[in-house]
Amino acid sequence: MTRAETPWGTGLTVAGFVAAVVGVAIVVLSLGLIRIHPLLAVGLNLVAVGGLAPTVWGWRRLPVWRWFVLGSGVGVAVGWVTVLALALS
C-alpha cells in the first residue's frame, strides 16, 4: 500500500487563511474587551482557547484537519502577541 503525498501547497494555504482569520478575530475581540476591563480580555481568551484546545488538538492527526490545527495555533499566538503589543503601546 502506498502512502499519499502530503499536499504542502494547499495545506499551507489553508493554514495561512485560518491563521489570518483566527488572529484577526482574537485581536478585534480582545481590543474590545480591553476597553471594558483588561482582566476580562485575558480571562475570556484563556477560557476560549483552553476550552477549544483539547478538541482542536485531537484533530492534528486527521489528514485535512491538521492544517486547521496549524493555522489555529499560529493565529492564536500571533493574535496574542499583537494584542499585547497594542495594549502596551
Secondary structure, DSSP 4 states (H G I P E B T S, - for coil): -PPPPP-HHHHHHHHHHHHHHHHHHHHHHHHHHHHH-HHHHHHHHHHHHHHHHHHHHHGGGSTTHHHHHHHHHHHHHHHHHHHHHHHH-
